[in-house]
């Protein structure tokens, strides 16, 4: 007995076959594509042979910037001289220490975290104005007036502000990179570029002054 097949049923089966065929084509293309994406290698490190200048070298594109500053400053007494006391029997005293004092100090009191190698070397190159050491010279020949029983002490003061910032892109000496012939005594060594960023902090000098500290 013959079974009648409606045109609608035949069309439906043809449509399902076409859908399954397209799904298989898409799957065959998608799987290799996913494998290719997952197999992409990580970007290689950047190396260079440079004249040895310490563990770190500032790059031409090294960038530093400030991220935070304290709202208040603080006083760093870098020198405290001897105290003089006005006699209690005197009506008043006019006092001058009469000496010259030179004191060496660091402008920024810098520090850094997240740096490969020696942070001090890199800070000196990246932030030279804040990492340097300088000298403050004062001639304490001027006078101050004291009341009976009052003390006077010559001091030198640096007014500082805590500051934080970031640093990115610098070269770090890599003793494992042998393509430069970096044997002991060689002038050229292998350096790898570090993107960062690293965090630096400092207590930056804003101004300085000298005076006689007075107390009872």
C-alpha positions as CSV (number, residue, x, y, z in Angstrom):
1,X,0.0,0.0,0.0
2,X,1.5,3.3,-1.0
3,X,2.0,6.0,1.6
4,X,1.3,9.5,0.4
5,X,4.0,12.1,1.5
6,X,2.9,15.6,1.7
7,X,5.1,18.3,0.0
8,X,5.3,20.1,3.4
9,X,6.9,17.1,5.1
10,X,9.5,16.7,2.3
11,X,10.4,20.4,2.5
12,X,10.7,20.2,6.3
13,X,13.1,17.3,6.1
14,X,15.2,19.1,3.4
15,X,15.4,22.2,5.7
16,X,16.6,20.1,8.7
17,X,19.3,18.5,6.6
18,X,20.5,21.8,5.4
19,X,20.6,23.2,9.0
20,X,22.6,20.2,10.2
21,X,25.0,20.6,7.3
22,X,25.6,24.3,8.1
23,X,26.1,23.6,11.8
24,X,28.8,21.0,10.9
25,X,30.6,23.5,8.7
26,X,30.5,26.2,11.4
27,X,31.8,23.7,14.0
28,X,34.6,22.6,11.7
29,X,35.7,26.2,11.3
30,X,35.3,27.3,14.9
31,X,37.3,24.6,16.6
32,X,40.6,25.2,14.7
33,X,40.1,28.9,15.1
34,X,39.8,28.5,18.9
35,X,42.9,26.3,18.9
36,X,44.8,28.9,17.0
37,X,43.8,31.7,19.4
38,X,44.7,29.6,22.5
39,X,48.0,28.7,21.0
40,X,49.3,32.3,20.6
41,X,52.6,32.7,22.4
42,X,53.2,35.3,25.1
43,X,55.1,38.4,24.0
44,X,58.8,37.9,24.3
45,X,60.9,40.0,26.7
46,X,63.0,42.8,25.2
47,X,66.7,42.4,25.6
48,X,69.6,44.7,24.7
49,X,73.4,44.7,25.1
50,X,74.5,47.9,26.9
51,X,77.5,49.3,28.6
52,X,77.3,48.3,32.3
53,X,76.2,51.2,34.5
54,X,75.0,49.4,37.6
55,X,72.0,47.1,38.0
56,X,69.5,49.5,36.5
57,X,69.5,51.9,33.6
58,X,67.0,54.6,32.8
59,X,65.5,54.1,29.3
60,X,64.7,56.9,26.8
61,X,61.0,56.2,27.4
62,X,61.2,55.9,31.2
63,X,58.2,57.8,32.7
64,X,57.6,58.9,36.2
65,X,54.6,60.7,37.7
66,X,53.2,61.8,41.0
67,X,50.0,60.0,42.3
68,X,49.6,61.3,45.8
69,X,50.8,64.1,48.1
70,X,50.3,64.5,51.8
71,X,48.1,67.5,52.7
72,X,50.6,68.6,55.5
73,X,54.3,69.1,55.7
74,X,56.7,68.0,58.5
75,X,60.0,69.4,59.8
76,X,63.2,67.4,59.5
77,X,65.8,68.9,61.9
78,X,69.0,68.0,60.1
79,X,71.2,69.8,62.7
80,X,70.8,70.6,66.4
81,X,73.6,72.6,68.0
82,X,74.5,73.1,71.6
83,X,72.0,74.7,74.0
84,X,72.6,78.0,75.7
85,X,70.7,79.1,78.8
86,X,70.2,82.7,79.8
87,X,71.0,83.0,83.5
88,X,68.0,83.4,85.8
89,X,69.6,86.4,87.5
90,X,70.0,88.3,84.2
91,X,67.2,90.7,83.1
92,X,67.6,89.3,79.5
93,X,70.3,87.9,77.2
94,X,71.4,88.5,73.6
95,X,72.9,85.3,72.2
96,X,74.7,84.3,69.0
97,X,76.3,80.9,68.6
98,X,79.0,82.5,66.4
99,X,79.9,79.5,64.3
100,X,79.3,78.3,60.8
101,X,77.7,74.9,60.2
102,X,77.6,72.8,57.0
103,X,75.2,69.8,57.0
104,X,74.8,67.3,54.2
105,X,71.3,65.9,53.6
106,X,69.2,64.1,51.1
107,X,66.7,66.2,49.2
108,X,64.0,63.5,48.8
109,X,64.6,60.6,51.2
110,X,63.5,58.4,48.3
111,X,62.4,54.7,48.4
112,X,60.9,52.3,45.9
113,X,59.1,49.0,45.9
114,X,58.5,46.5,43.0
115,X,61.8,47.2,41.3
116,X,64.2,44.4,40.1
117,X,67.7,45.1,41.2
118,X,68.9,48.2,43.1
119,X,66.1,50.8,43.6
120,X,68.6,53.5,44.6
121,X,70.5,53.3,41.3
122,X,67.3,53.7,39.3
123,X,65.9,56.5,41.5
124,X,69.2,58.4,41.1
125,X,68.8,58.2,37.3
126,X,65.0,58.6,37.0
127,X,64.5,61.3,39.7
128,X,67.9,63.0,40.0
129,X,66.7,66.3,41.5
130,X,64.9,64.5,44.3
131,X,67.5,61.7,44.9
132,X,70.5,63.9,45.2
133,X,72.4,64.9,48.3
134,X,73.2,68.6,48.9
135,X,74.7,70.8,51.7
136,X,73.1,73.5,53.8
137,X,75.5,76.0,55.2
138,X,74.6,78.6,57.9
139,X,76.6,81.2,59.7
140,X,75.0,81.5,63.1
141,X,76.4,85.0,63.7
142,X,73.0,86.6,64.1
143,X,71.6,87.1,67.6
144,X,68.4,86.2,69.4
145,X,67.0,87.7,72.6
146,X,66.2,85.4,75.6
147,X,64.4,85.9,78.8
148,X,65.8,84.8,82.2
149,X,66.1,81.0,82.4
150,X,65.3,80.5,78.6
151,X,67.3,78.1,76.4
152,X,68.4,78.8,72.8
153,X,69.7,76.1,70.4
154,X,70.9,76.7,66.7
155,X,69.0,74.4,64.3
156,X,68.8,73.7,60.6
157,X,65.4,72.5,59.3
158,X,64.2,71.0,56.1
159,X,60.5,71.2,55.5
160,X,59.3,68.1,53.7
161,X,56.1,66.7,52.2
162,X,55.4,63.0,51.7
163,X,54.9,62.2,48.1
164,X,54.1,59.0,46.2
165,X,54.3,58.2,42.5
166,X,54.8,55.6,39.7
167,X,57.7,54.7,37.4
168,X,57.5,52.5,34.3
169,X,59.9,51.3,31.5
170,X,63.5,50.8,32.7
171,X,66.3,48.3,31.9
172,X,67.4,45.7,34.5
173,X,70.7,43.8,34.3
174,X,70.0,40.1,33.6
175,X,73.1,37.9,34.4
176,X,71.3,34.9,32.6
177,X,71.4,36.6,29.2
178,X,74.6,35.4,27.5
179,X,74.3,36.8,24.0
180,X,76.5,39.8,24.9
181,X,79.5,37.8,26.1
182,X,78.8,39.2,29.6
183,X,81.6,37.4,31.4
184,X,83.3,39.0,34.5
185,X,85.1,42.1,33.5
186,X,83.2,42.7,30.3
187,X,82.0,46.2,29.7
188,X,78.8,45.1,28.0
189,X,76.0,43.2,29.7
190,X,72.6,41.9,28.9
191,X,69.6,44.0,30.0
192,X,65.9,43.2,30.0
193,X,63.3,45.9,29.7
194,X,60.8,46.0,32.6
195,X,57.5,47.7,31.9
196,X,56.4,48.2,35.5
197,X,55.0,50.3,36.8
198,X,56.8,50.4,40.2
199,X,55.9,52.5,43.1
200,X,58.2,55.1,44.6
201,X,57.8,57.3,47.7
202,X,59.7,60.3,49.0
203,X,59.7,62.9,51.7
204,X,60.5,65.8,49.3
205,X,62.1,69.1,50.4
206,X,59.9,72.1,49.9
207,X,62.0,74.7,51.7
208,X,64.6,75.0,54.5
209,X,65.5,77.4,57.2
210,X,67.7,78.0,60.2
211,X,66.9,79.6,63.5
212,X,67.5,79.4,67.3
213,X,65.0,77.0,68.9
214,X,63.9,78.5,72.2
215,X,62.4,76.8,75.2
216,X,62.2,77.1,79.0
